[in-house]
Amino acid sequence: MGATGAVGETIVRVLEERALPVRELAPFASSARAGAVRFRGAALDVRATSAEALGGFDVVFFAGGEDASESYAPALLERGSVVIDNSATFRMRDGVPLIVPEVNAGALRAEHRLFPVANCTAILLCAALAPIRDVAGLQAVRVATYQAASGAGRAGLDELRAGERAVALDQAEPEAAVFPRRLARNVVPQVGALDASGVSGEERKVREETRKMLDLPDLFVSVISVRVPVRTAHSEAIFVRTERSINVAELAAAFQRMPGIVFHPDGIVTPRDVEGSDGVHVARLRAEGDAERREFALWCVGDQLRKGAATNAVQILELLLAKGYLRA
Ligand SMILES: NC(=O)c1ccc[n+]([C@@H]2O[C@H](COP(=O)([O-])OP(=O)(O)OC[C@H]3O[C@@H](n4cnc5c(N)ncnc54)[C@H](OP(=O)(O)O)[C@@H]3O)[C@@H](O)[C@H]2O)c1
């Protein structure tokens, strides 16, 4: 559901790339379109979404926003379908796991049928924090994010492209509609609506979901989310205080052991380097000159449409199959 959007299109691609045992794939969107989705060399018709039409599938991926998940997912769960949902609707519900397979595969149990996919920024952050938690404990995390335009879906990407075009041609730039300010040649320190205490929706999700995924409900997490004129892949500057003393070499070894992490002991890595790939890249790891050796800084980059959304969603299905909780 949402197969014509930024995440939905990527889910279809990842299902094909990873050769999931799909017998029938049915793309849904808000309206029907002939031959609009390609899967295994065929052009598939996109169907208009309705509760009846979605019924009868073993697994339904949602990539269409809060309203659609809220309206359609409960009936599908009652019918016994597995629901893997990229919206925020069910993420913080008690008893609902928030799975990043490299981090907390053990939290997935046989009775689970509803799998929210966590916020894209939070998934990348958790992948980078989990090895530190495991070897030194985590006391506090501070993060500044640099989030790509496609994090706001197709409309966000289109708005950035239109702005870039206008700037390049020296024409009048269109007004900002998706973002709070024009994004071309700019950075915008607000992702989502601000609440009464000045925290944005994105910042709240990253804080709460990170605590849930790492199973550290009291972890201090401070986030500033910033939109940058990058098409795809989110970056994060992360500052941590560990519970126990550790050195950079030991932390580097922990990153090197962690599945899904691409550790760069030297040099830098940028969004354009990682676009289209599944790894969570960590670079610029260093101690922050503290005698106790408990303060560290690092840089993390990942394609938020893939590991931050579609790939993680498909990995959840792979995990269900591998554990035998869903039969191919
Ligand atoms: N973009 C990201 O980086 C990212 C990362 C993680 C999670 N997410 C989440 O993933 C979901 C999809 O985001 P996106 O960025 O892919 O959005 P998008 O590019 O705007 O695509 C939205 C898709 O959902 C369909 N849709 C919207 N409302 C619908 C409805 N009521 N009924 C049926 N179909 C509907 C659209 O169909 P039409 O084409 O017919 O309009 C389109 O296929 C959102 O919940 C978002 O928060 C996004």
The ligand as an SDF file (V2000), in Angstrom:
LIG
                    3D

 48 52  0  0  0  0  0  0  0  0999 V2000
   10.2990    9.0800    2.8760 N   0  0  0  0  0  0  0  0  0  0  0  0
   11.0060    8.5290    3.8560 C   0  0  0  0  0  0  0  0  0  0  0  0
   12.2490    8.6650    3.9320 O   0  0  0  0  0  0  0  0  0  0  0  0
   10.3170    7.7050    4.9020 C   0  0  0  0  0  0  0  0  0  0  0  0
   11.1250    6.9750    5.7710 C   0  0  0  0  0  0  0  0  0  0  0  0
   10.5190    6.1920    6.7520 C   0  0  0  0  0  0  0  0  0  0  0  0
    9.1400    6.1490    6.8450 C   0  0  0  0  0  0  0  0  0  0  0  0
    8.3830    6.8910    5.9870 N   0  0  0  0  0  0  0  0  0  0  0  0
    6.9310    6.7690    6.1040 C   0  0  0  0  0  0  0  0  0  0  0  0
    6.5040    5.9520    5.0220 O   0  0  0  0  0  0  0  0  0  0  0  0
    5.2000    6.3500    4.5940 C   0  0  0  0  0  0  0  0  0  0  0  0
    5.2400    6.6960    3.1040 C   0  0  0  0  0  0  0  0  0  0  0  0
    6.1120    7.7930    2.9380 O   0  0  0  0  0  0  0  0  0  0  0  0
    6.6370    8.2520    1.5030 P   0  0  0  0  0  0  0  0  0  0  0  0
    7.7240    9.1970    1.8190 O   0  0  0  0  0  0  0  0  0  0  0  0
    6.9000    7.0940    0.6270 O   0  0  0  0  0  0  0  0  0  0  0  0
    5.3750    9.0790    0.9600 O   0  0  0  0  0  0  0  0  0  0  0  0
    4.9880    9.4700   -0.5600 P   0  0  0  0  0  0  0  0  0  0  0  0
    6.1890    9.4950   -1.4220 O   0  0  0  0  0  0  0  0  0  0  0  0
    4.1720   10.6930   -0.4230 O   0  0  0  0  0  0  0  0  0  0  0  0
    4.0460    8.2510   -1.0360 O   0  0  0  0  0  0  0  0  0  0  0  0
    2.7980    7.9960   -0.4300 C   0  0  0  0  0  0  0  0  0  0  0  0
    2.1630    6.7780   -1.0770 C   0  0  0  0  0  0  0  0  0  0  0  0
    0.9960    6.4240   -0.3480 O   0  0  0  0  0  0  0  0  0  0  0  0
   -0.1390    6.4800   -1.2080 C   0  0  0  0  0  0  0  0  0  0  0  0
   -1.2470    6.9610   -0.3760 N   0  0  0  0  0  0  0  0  0  0  0  0
   -1.2760    8.0780    0.3790 C   0  0  0  0  0  0  0  0  0  0  0  0
   -2.4430    8.1470    1.0490 N   0  0  0  0  0  0  0  0  0  0  0  0
   -3.1560    7.0540    0.7060 C   0  0  0  0  0  0  0  0  0  0  0  0
   -4.4460    6.5720    1.0610 C   0  0  0  0  0  0  0  0  0  0  0  0
   -5.2300    7.2110    1.9220 N   0  0  0  0  0  0  0  0  0  0  0  0
   -4.8740    5.4200    0.5100 N   0  0  0  0  0  0  0  0  0  0  0  0
   -4.0750    4.7470   -0.3510 C   0  0  0  0  0  0  0  0  0  0  0  0
   -2.8500    5.1500   -0.7210 N   0  0  0  0  0  0  0  0  0  0  0  0
   -2.3930    6.3010   -0.1950 C   0  0  0  0  0  0  0  0  0  0  0  0
    0.2760    7.3850   -2.3440 C   0  0  0  0  0  0  0  0  0  0  0  0
   -0.5270    7.0610   -3.4830 O   0  0  0  0  0  0  0  0  0  0  0  0
   -0.7570    8.0930   -4.7090 P   0  0  0  0  0  0  0  0  0  0  0  0
    0.4940    8.0540   -5.5250 O   0  0  0  0  0  0  0  0  0  0  0  0
   -1.9380    7.4990   -5.4130 O   0  0  0  0  0  0  0  0  0  0  0  0
   -1.0480    9.4150   -4.0660 O   0  0  0  0  0  0  0  0  0  0  0  0
    1.7310    6.9880   -2.5040 C   0  0  0  0  0  0  0  0  0  0  0  0
    1.8220    5.7440   -3.1870 O   0  0  0  0  0  0  0  0  0  0  0  0
    4.8090    7.5080    5.5230 C   0  0  0  0  0  0  0  0  0  0  0  0
    4.0860    6.9880    6.6170 O   0  0  0  0  0  0  0  0  0  0  0  0
    6.1470    8.0550    5.9860 C   0  0  0  0  0  0  0  0  0  0  0  0
    6.0630    8.7080    7.2240 O   0  0  0  0  0  0  0  0  0  0  0  0
    8.9370    7.6530    5.0190 C   0  0  0  0  0  0  0  0  0  0  0  0
  1  2  1  0
  2  3  2  0
  2  4  1  0
  4  5  1  0
  4 48  2  0
  5  6  2  0
  6  7  1  0
  7  8  2  0
  8  9  1  0
  8 48  1  0
  9 10  1  0
  9 46  1  0
 10 11  1  0
 11 12  1  0
 11 44  1  0
 12 13  1  0
 13 14  1  0
 14 15  2  0
 14 16  1  0
 14 17  1  0
 17 18  1  0
 18 19  2  0
 18 20  1  0
 18 21  1  0
 21 22  1  0
 22 23  1  0
 23 24  1  0
 23 42  1  0
 24 25  1  0
 25 26  1  0
 25 36  1  0
 26 27  1  0
 26 35  1  0
 27 28  2  0
 28 29  1  0
 29 30  1  0
 29 35  2  0
 30 31  1  0
 30 32  2  0
 32 33  1  0
 33 34  2  0
 34 35  1  0
 36 37  1  0
 36 42  1  0
 37 38  1  0
 38 39  2  0
 38 40  1  0
 38 41  1  0
 42 43  1  0
 44 45  1  0
 44 46  1  0
 46 47  1  0
M  CHG  2   8   1  16  -1
M  END
$$$$
